[in-house]
């Protein structure tokens, strides 16, 4: 799994053997089974997650109903807001599949960034890319009909259609599972 991480990092910065060994020594690689809840509403955490393999999602429970807000798959990271705010989480994070994660905390990040400043540069670039992507995704979501949202998802994240249970996918699109079934049928009729 470390090779997957190092290949990803190499897109941003080159690593020396010393830097690779420093990362390995942190014991940051963790496996989580499908269905594992990484964070619950009301909990505090100091951990950030980076998906090497698998899929995790964030969701709220509102009036007893799950409202999915995001999916994170290979080479995507998530720092829960409560890590920075030091407030209890308002949402849940759980594994949709068996998942291999990099789990870090701010102490680890400070240590690595202090020893190897290029990691701080890489994290800054990744944060900027993530912020821009999330802004575009949010704008598309707010300005699209449910059908357009589904078509956008088919185009931008087709893997999710196969990997994510239909009720979670419907929740993410802001519709009921029955509406998603009708929407899919309509799209197939048009082809």
N, C-alpha and C positions, 0 to 999 in steps of 0.2 A: 504494500500500500504506500510505503514511503516513496516509491518510484513515481506513482501517480502525482503525489504532492510535488516532488522535485521537478517533474515535467511541467506542471502548472506554473510553479514559481519561475522556471526558466524563461517563460514568456515575458516576464517583467524584469528579472535580475538574474545574473549568473551567480552560482554558489560555489564556494570553495569546499573542500572536504571538511575543513574545520566547522564551517557554517552548517553543513549537512549533519555532522555529528552532534552539534549543539542542539539542533532541532530534534534529532532522534532521542537525545538524552532527556528531553522534557517529558517523555511518556504521554504524548498527546493523542495517540491513536486509540480509539475506543469503538467497540461494536455495540449495537443496540438492536434488539429484535423488533420485528414488526409489531406495532401496537404499544410500544414503550412510550410512556409520557415523559418527556425531558423536562418540562416545566408546566406547572399548573397555575391557574388564576389564583392570586393571593400569595404565591410563593415569591421569595426573593432568590436571586441567583447572581453569581459572579462569572458565570460561564458564557462563552461565545462558541458557536458551532460552525464548522465548515464541512460540507458533505463531500466525502471522497467517493462513496458509492451508496446508492439508495435514494430515498426521498423522505423528507420531513415536511410537515405543514404547520402553519399557525392558524389558530381559530379562537373565536370567542364563543361562549355559551350565553345566548340571549333568550330569556323566557323559555329556557329548556331546550332550545334549538341551537345546533352548532352552525356557526357562520365562518366559513373558511375564508381567510384573507390572503394567504400566499402558500406556494409550494416551493421548496428548495431541493434541487437535485444536484447531480455531480458538478463539482467545482463552483458551488455557490455557498456563500456564508451568511450567517445571521448572528447579530449581536442583539439580544433582547433589550428593549428600551430600559427595562428595570435595572440592567447592569450599570447604565450610566446615571439613571435617576436615583438609584438606591431605594426605590419604592417597590411595593409588591407588584407582581406582574398582573396585567389586566387580561391576559390571554394565555392560551395553552400552546405548547409545542409538542408534537408527537410524531412518531415514525410510521410512515405508511408502508414501508418495506423494511426488511432487514437492512440495516444501514451501518456503514463505517464512517465515523466522524473524526474530525480533529476537534478536540475540546481544549480550549485555552481559557485563561483568565487574564485580567489586566496586569497582575504581577509578572506572569510569564512574558507578556508582551513588552512590558517595561524592561525586563531583563534582556530579552533578545534584541530589542531596539537599541538599548544602551550598548550592548556588545557589538552589534552589527547594524549600523545606521541605515544601510540599504533596505532593511526590512521595513523601516518606518516609511521610507519613500514608496516602497511597493504597496504598503497598506493604505497610504494616502491615495495612490492611483486607483486601487481597488475600491476604496470608499467613494471616490468621485464617480467612477464608472457605475457603481451600484446606485448612487443617488440619482444620476441622470437616467438610468434604466427605470428605476421605480417611478420617477416623475412622468416619463413617457407612458409607462403602463397605466398609471393612475389617470392621466389625461385621456388615454384611449378608452379606459373603462367608463369614465364619467360621460364621455361624449358618444358612446356607442349603444345601440340596441342590444338586447340579449343575443340575437342572431349574429350581429356583427362581432360581439365579444367571443362567441363560439368560433366563428370563422377566423378571427384574429388568433385565437388560441391554437386552432388547427395549423395555422401558418407559422406561428412563432414558437410553439411548444407542443408539437404533435405527439411527443412521447407521453405527455400527461394523459392523453385520451386513453391510452392503453394501460397506464400504470395506476391511475387514481380511480377509486370507486365512484360510480356515477353520482351518488348522492353528495359526495364531497365536491365533485366537479361542478355539479349544479349549484351548490352553495357558493362556490368560488365565483361563478358567473352571475350570481344574484337572482337565481330562479329556482323553482321547485324541480325535483327529479322528473315528475311527469311532464313538465314543460320542456325539459331537456330532451326527453324521448320524442315528443312531438316535433321539436325543432330539428332534431337529427333526421327524422323521417321526412320532413319538408325539404331539407337540404338534399337528401338522397333522391327525392322525386325530381328536383330541378336538374340533376345530372343527366 
